[in-house]
Amino acid sequence: MTKLLFLAGSAREESLNKKLASLAAKLATEMGADVTLIDLKDFEMPLYDGDLEAEQSLPENAKKLKKIFMEHDGFFIASPEYNSSFSPLLKNTLDWISRPHEKDEPPLPAFKGKVAAIGSISPGGLGGLRGLIPLRMMLGNISVTTVPNQAAIPFGFKAFDENGDLKDEGQTQMLKSSIEQFVRTAQALTK
């Protein structure tokens, strides 16, 4: 069974992107994937520092999270938009787990050969779309195949119903389309 990881690039308790990651995980489960939903708040790490890495190797939480990424065939990131880019938390996380820490470790084992899907939700009218562009670029640069479909949900404070589903059918279809493409691609690459 295809194992897929779901996370948001936010640690905020009431994060809209955490809600989006949760809904995406639910959809992937319904499509037959083995799903793990994590919260980056559970993996606190210092700001990446090459001197710290040289002195102490990777922080324990980076090692734990890297192992989780390696155990999955792909991952979905619900990414908040911070000033037309993705969050510092997400960037720092991806930077730490991109670093080698085992003797003779191949390059980028948490990312190489993985498939990803990305999405965002924001209070604004573009739904965090601008932040997905640099995220997609970074993932490509670290050997991740990111599916073409993505979800960018605008006016996020009004987007969810009391059950955590999207109220708007068009937004629901946009997310479903992205998750279907993600699951199918991950399944094809793991056969």
Secondary structure, DSSP 8 states (H G I E B T S, - for coil): --EEEEEES---TT-HHHHHHHHHHHHHHHTT-EEEE--GGGS------HHHHHHH-S-HHHHHHHHHHHTSSEEEEE--EETTEE-HHHHHHHHHHTS--STT--S-TTTTT-EEEEEEE-SSTTTTHHHHHHHHHHHHHTT-EE-S--EEE-SGGGTB-TTS-BS-HHHHHHHHHHHHHHHHHHHHHT-
